Amino acid sequence: METKTAAEKLKTISAINITPFHPDHSIDWEALKRNVDYLLDKHLEVIVPCGNTGEFYSLTVEEAKEENRKVTEWVSGRATVIAGIGYSVDTAVEMGLDAKEAGADAVLIHMPIHPYMNEGGTAAYFRNIMEAIDMPAVIYFKNPALGDAVLKELTPLPQLAGVKYAINDLPRFTKIVRETPEDHGVTWVCGTAEKWAPYFWAAGAEGFTSGLVNLYPEISFELLQALRQGNWQRTWELWHTMVPFEDLRARHNAGNNVVVIKEALQMLGFPAGPTREPVSALSAEENQEVADLLEDWQLNKETFLKV
């Protein structure tokens, strides 16, 4: 896939699939395939294995490579696959080349997890990975301590299709979007899901990420349509419906982000399994909140489509 084409494909919902685990925390590949089939059946056009909702940093390198390969095989051209990669430069390149060989359309380069980083080094990190893999890439930019000078250096690169911007600083986001020449061809994606999507959209985003689509894609697509149509009344009605769920995911400094999705799926009869450390199960009170939200949405084992 050409970078320009990949950039166009990003102008939608990026579905971040989960990584289901067995009770012993090994990957449940059968459940993962069901998860991917569900997303395809619900017409998601972009699927991102090994994203943060997929517990990327809890996976071994070999597990992550296998997940990227399997999801690419299962999707088989029916959607755009953006394979998550990261860790050190060499490891990310190894993972990216493996995904490229498997037929993935693009890579999502996670933010470095090194405790010490600066703008020059971070820009070099992304640049070296993109140039070594030489395929369409999306940068996951989420460290507020780093300035947007990193992005200004990288947006002219021919491999860069998009930026998943996950810093909820709207004036800052607006400024970088407006200061990036249109001929760079970069698609800006709201990286903090439906709660923040309307704000990012008003500032220049043309897509948003979602974990919610793993269980309730219909409402996410309604939001996308409302944003595309500029129907702000409907946008805020939908936002009001979704925000309690996203607020629950944001608790504990976003520590609930994945486990809320997984425990909601469990309630709907889908074998999402546990989360790996350092994430633990929800409290009984928070589990009840999830159950109440599902009831409000009229989602249950009977209405949830099992694939």
C-alpha positions in Angstrom: 0.0 0.0 0.0 1.3 3.5 -0.9 1.6 6.0 1.9 -0.9 8.3 0.3 -3.4 5.5 0.2 -2.8 4.6 3.8 -3.3 8.2 4.8 -6.7 8.2 3.2 -7.6 4.9 4.8 -7.0 6.4 8.2 -9.9 8.8 7.8 -12.3 6.6 9.8 -12.4 4.6 13.0 -9.2 2.7 13.9 -10.4 -0.4 15.7 -7.9 -1.5 18.4 -8.7 -5.2 18.9 -8.2 -6.8 22.3 -5.8 -9.7 23.0 -7.9 -12.4 24.7 -6.1 -14.5 27.2 -6.8 -17.9 28.8 -7.1 -18.0 32.6 -3.3 -18.9 32.7 -2.7 -15.6 30.7 -1.6 -17.4 27.5 -3.1 -16.0 24.3 -6.4 -17.4 23.3 -5.9 -17.4 19.5 -9.4 -18.8 18.8 -11.0 -15.9 20.7 -8.8 -13.4 19.0 -10.0 -14.7 15.6 -13.6 -14.3 16.8 -12.8 -10.7 17.9 -11.3 -9.9 14.5 -14.2 -11.6 12.7 -16.6 -9.5 14.7 -14.9 -6.3 13.8 -14.9 -7.3 10.1 -18.6 -8.3 10.3 -19.4 -4.9 11.8 -17.6 -3.2 8.8 -14.6 -1.7 10.6 -12.2 -0.5 7.9 -9.0 -0.3 9.9 -7.9 -2.9 12.4 -4.9 -2.4 14.7 -3.4 -5.5 16.3 -0.9 -4.9 19.1 -2.3 -1.6 20.1 -2.5 -0.5 23.7 -6.1 -1.9 24.0 -4.4 -5.2 22.8 -2.0 -5.0 25.8 1.0 -4.6 23.5 3.5 -4.0 26.3 2.5 -7.1 28.1 3.3 -9.3 25.1 6.6 -10.8 24.3 8.1 -9.8 21.0 7.3 -13.2 19.5 3.7 -13.0 20.7 3.3 -9.6 19.2 4.8 -10.7 15.9 2.5 -13.7 15.8 -0.5 -11.6 16.6 0.3 -9.2 13.8 0.8 -12.1 11.4 -2.4 -13.9 12.3 -4.6 -10.8 12.2 -3.2 -9.9 8.8 -3.9 -13.4 7.6 -7.4 -13.4 9.0 -8.3 -10.0 7.6 -7.1 -11.0 4.2 -7.5 -7.7 2.5 -11.0 -7.0 3.9 -9.7 -4.1 6.0 -6.5 -2.1 6.4 -4.2 -3.7 9.0 -1.9 -1.4 10.9 0.5 -3.6 12.9 1.7 -2.3 16.3 5.5 -2.3 16.8 7.8 -0.8 19.4 10.5 -1.3 22.1 14.0 -0.6 20.9 14.8 0.6 17.4 16.2 -2.7 16.4 13.3 -4.6 17.9 10.7 -2.4 16.3 12.4 -2.8 12.9 12.5 -6.6 13.4 8.8 -6.5 14.2 7.9 -4.1 11.4 9.8 -6.2 8.7 8.0 -9.3 10.0 4.6 -7.6 9.7 5.5 -6.2 6.2 6.5 -9.7 5.0 3.2 -11.0 6.4 1.3 -8.5 4.3 0.3 -5.8 6.8 -0.6 -2.5 5.2 1.1 -0.2 7.7 2.7 -0.1 11.1 1.8 1.8 14.2 5.0 2.8 16.0 4.4 3.0 19.7 5.9 5.8 21.8 9.3 4.7 23.3 9.1 3.4 26.8 12.7 4.5 27.7 12.6 6.5 31.0 14.9 9.1 29.5 14.2 10.7 26.2 14.4 14.1 24.5 13.0 15.5 21.3 16.0 14.9 19.1 16.4 11.3 20.2 12.7 10.6 19.9 12.6 12.0 16.4 15.6 9.9 15.5 13.8 6.8 17.0 10.8 7.2 14.8 12.8 8.2 11.7 15.2 5.3 11.9 12.3 2.8 12.3 10.3 4.3 9.4 13.3 4.4 7.0 14.5 0.9 7.9 11.0 -0.7 7.4 10.1 1.6 4.4 6.3 1.1 4.5 3.4 3.3 5.5 3.7 4.2 9.2 1.6 5.9 11.9 3.3 7.5 14.8 1.7 7.1 18.2 2.5 10.4 19.9 1.4 10.5 23.6 4.1 11.9 25.8 3.2 15.5 26.8 6.7 16.2 28.0 7.9 16.1 24.4 7.3 19.1 22.2 5.7 18.9 18.8 9.0 19.8 17.2 9.4 16.0 17.0 6.4 15.9 14.6 7.5 18.9 12.6 10.7 17.0 11.8 8.9 13.8 10.8 5.8 14.9 8.8 7.8 15.4 5.6 9.0 11.8 5.6 7.6 9.8 2.7 6.7 6.9 4.9 4.6 8.8 7.4 0.9 8.3 6.7 -0.6 9.6 10.0 -0.2 10.7 13.5 -2.2 9.1 16.3 -2.1 12.1 18.6 -3.0 11.1 22.2 -2.2 14.2 24.2 -5.5 15.9 25.3 -4.2 19.4 24.8 -6.5 20.9 22.2 -4.8 24.3 21.6 -1.5 22.4 21.1 -3.1 19.9 18.7 -4.7 22.7 16.7 -1.4 24.5 16.4 0.6 21.5 15.1 -2.2 20.6 12.6 -2.3 24.2 11.3 1.4 24.5 11.1 1.8 21.2 9.1 1.7 21.8 5.3 -1.1 20.0 3.6 1.2 18.6 0.9 2.9 16.5 3.6 -0.2 14.3 3.3 -0.5 13.4 7.0 -3.8 12.3 8.4 -4.3 13.4 12.0 -6.1 10.8 14.2 -7.6 11.4 17.7 -5.7 8.8 19.7 -7.9 9.1 22.8 -11.1 7.6 21.5 -14.7 8.7 21.4 -14.7 11.0 24.4 -12.2 13.3 22.8 -13.0 12.7 19.2 -15.4 15.7 18.7 -12.8 18.2 20.1 -10.0 16.8 18.0 -12.3 16.7 14.9 -13.0 20.4 15.3 -9.3 21.0 15.3 -8.4 19.0 12.2 -8.5 15.3 13.0 -10.2 13.1 10.4 -10.4 9.8 12.3 -10.3 8.4 15.8 -9.2 5.3 17.6 -11.7 3.1 19.5 -11.7 0.2 21.9 -15.5 0.5 22.3 -16.0 -0.9 18.9 -15.1 -4.3 20.3 -18.5 -4.4 21.9 -20.6 -1.5 20.6 -19.4 -0.4 17.1 -22.8 0.9 16.1 -22.6 4.0 18.4 -19.1 4.7 17.3 -20.1 4.7 13.6 -23.0 7.0 14.5 -20.5 9.4 16.0 -18.3 9.2 12.9 -21.2 9.9 10.6 -22.4 12.9 12.8 -18.8 14.3 12.8 -18.5 13.9 9.0 -21.9 15.6 8.5 -21.1 18.4 10.9 -24.2 17.5 12.9 -23.1 18.8 16.2 -26.4 18.3 18.0 -26.3 14.6 17.2 -22.6 14.5 18.0 -23.1 15.7 21.6 -26.1 13.5 22.1 -23.9 10.5 21.3 -21.1 11.9 23.3 -23.3 12.1 26.3 -24.3 8.4 25.9 -20.7 7.2 25.6 -18.8 9.4 28.0 -19.7 7.5 31.2 -18.1 4.4 29.8 -15.0 6.3 28.6 -14.8 8.0 32.0 -14.7 4.6 33.7 -11.9 3.5 31.4 -10.0 6.7 32.2 -9.9 6.0 36.0 -6.7 5.3 37.9 -4.7 7.3 35.4 -6.3 5.3 32.5 -5.4 2.0 34.3 -8.9 0.9 33.6 -8.6 1.4 29.9 -8.4 -2.2 28.8 -10.0 -4.1 31.7 -13.3 -2.2 31.3 -13.5 -3.4 27.7 -12.6 -7.0 28.6 -14.9 -7.3 31.5 -17.8 -5.8 29.5 -17.1 -8.4 26.8 -17.1 -11.1 29.4 -20.5 -9.9 30.6 -21.7 -10.2 27.0 -20.6 -13.8 26.7 -17.3 -13.2 24.8 -14.3 -15.0 26.2 -12.0 -11.9 26.5 -10.2 -13.4 29.5 -8.2 -11.5 32.1 -5.7 -8.7 31.7 -2.0 -9.3 32.2 -0.1 -7.5 34.9 0.3 -4.6 35.7 -3.5 -4.4 35.2 -5.8 -6.1 37.7 -9.5 -6.9 37.6 -12.1 -4.2 38.3 -13.5 -3.8 41.8 -17.0 -5.2 42.5 -18.3 -1.6 42.4 -16.8 -0.8 39.1 -18.0 -4.1 37.6 -21.5 -3.1 38.6 -21.0 0.2 36.8 -20.1 -1.7 33.7 -23.2 -3.9 34.0 -25.4 -0.8 34.5 -24.0 0.9 31.4 -24.5 -2.2 29.3 -28.1 -2.4 30.5 -28.6 1.3 29.6 -27.4 0.5 26.1 -29.6 -2.6 26.0 -26.6 -4.8 25.3 -26.7 -8.3 26.6 -25.7 -11.8 25.6 -28.8 -12.1 23.4 -28.2 -8.9 21.5 -24.4 -9.1 21.2 -23.5 -10.7 17.9 -21.3 -13.7 18.4 -19.2 -14.6 15.4 
